[in-house]
């Protein structure tokens, strides 16, 4: 989700490279994120080659922002406890 912020659309190969993920793992993650309504994938052609592009949805960006806020809160609370 972090790679798809601010309306960025990435093709599958670029996303796999950025995340250093296998095609299989990335495909499964995209499917789960699509099922949750967090990303949209579209298929098309780049020249003669098939391509898949992935973009976050408004709902996905909101969920990711909420997740980051929760993580920041956890870090902040941990800092207060002296750990």
Helices and strands as residue ranges (DSSP letters): G 2-7, E 9-11, H 12-19, H 23-35, E 39-46, E 49-56, H 58-80
